[in-house]
Amino acid sequence: MKKSNSIILFKQKQVRRTWNEKKELWYFSIIDVVAILTESPRPRKYWNALKTKLKQEGSELSQKVGQLKFESSDGKKYLTDAADTETLLRLIQSVPSPKAEPFKLWLARVGYERIEETENPELAFDRAMKTYLRKGYSKEWINQRLKSIEIRKELTNEWQERGMKEGLEYAILTDEITKAWTDRSVRDYKKFKGLKKENLRDNLTNLELVLNMLAEASTTEISKKKTPAGLESNKQVARMGGTAAKKARLEVEKQTGESVITSKNAKRLMAKDKKRLPNKDDK
């Protein structure tokens, strides 16, 4: 989507949202969600009362709520309380409404599954396989994707050994690897593919995915040999690993005469695969 603001439908009811490109997060109008869940004729008053109640209970939820300008029914924009997806789901748990119950049950189920996966990591792969199949990915692509998850885990384990912090530092190092082999930052790569919140790896072609795996696997092996200390040294190693994959990319492009880096995303790739499927009436 080119527009940063849009409206989504929630069972025929409108929820205003806006995309924060810098944080790569959707922010939703809390009033709209409260109105749908509670069916209150005065959702703003309901939300203000709930905020006060949460604050009295010691909840830090209100501290995570900001204000953004959303277009109102009169066509003008007004500051309105807004929350990202995580904060919104936490808010829903505090709303005593039958309509909120399906969300609460889903959150409980997801939490239970994560605990199960901690005790038995193989379950995570099984669930990932089923999820990708439901989305329409081919089994061949899924096998590559699951292998890429394994390689990524080996890399993050290595970063952990080198004292790198999960979150910002992992993101910085990932960006260094990506820039080294694609000549694009992660953000620019996602823009090129028309992505927002979607996972970049879930939108790579088989060849892109293989080269990304090579970049990450190379970074892991180089790191084990060089044992870098500190963020800057790890960034240098990340660039080395990415450069190894870049050499392979350039050789493939030289032989094929085509760019490996493509704007195709998952939707376009799956649409192309469907066109290739033979018709049952074909002889």
C-alpha positions, 0 to 999 in steps of 0.5 A: 500500500502506498498510503500510510493511512487506511481503514480496515473492516472488522465484521463490517465495522471500520477501524482506522489505522496508520503505518509508521514506516520508521518503526515498521508498525501499524497503529490503530485507533483505540476508540474504534476498537473499543466501540466494536468490542463494547458496542458502547454508545459513548466509546470515548467515555468507556475508554477514558474510564478503562484507562483510569481503572488500568492505571489504578491497577498499576498497569503500564498499558497507558504509557504505551498509548500515544496520540496520532491524527486520524480522519474523522467523519467530518473529513478533518483530522483529530488527535486520537489515542492509538496503539500498536498491535501488541499494545492493542491485544493487551488492551483487548484482554482488559475489555469485559466483553463477549466480543473480546473473548475470541481474542482472549482464547486465541492469545491463550492458545498462542501462549500455550503453543509457545510454551510447548515449543520451548519444551519441544522445538520440533513442534515449531517447525511442524506448525511452521510447515502447516502455516506455510502450506495454508498460505499456499507456498510450495513444499519445495519452497517451504523446505528451503525456508525451514532450512533458512530458519535453522541457519538463522538460529545458528547465526543468532546463537553465534552472535549471542556467544559474541555478546551481541544483544537480541533486538537492535544489535541483531537487526544492525548485523542483519542489515550489514549482511543484507547490504553486503550481498544485495547492495540494499538495506533490509528496509530498501529490499522490503520497499522494493518488494512492496512489503510493510510488516511482512517478513522479508524472508517469506517473500524471497524467491528460491534463489534469493533465499539460498543466497541469503542462507549462504550469507548467514552461514558464511557469517557464522563460520567466519565469526567462529574463526575470527571470534570478533568482540564488540559491535563494530568487529561483528559488523565487519564479519557480517559484511564478510559473510554477505560479500561471500554471497554477493560473489555467488550472486554476481556469478549467477547474474553473469551466467543468466544475464538476469538480476537475482534480486527481484521485486516479486513477493509471495503473492506474485510468486504464488500467483505465478505457480498457480498459473503453472498448475495443469488444468484437470481437463487437460489431456 
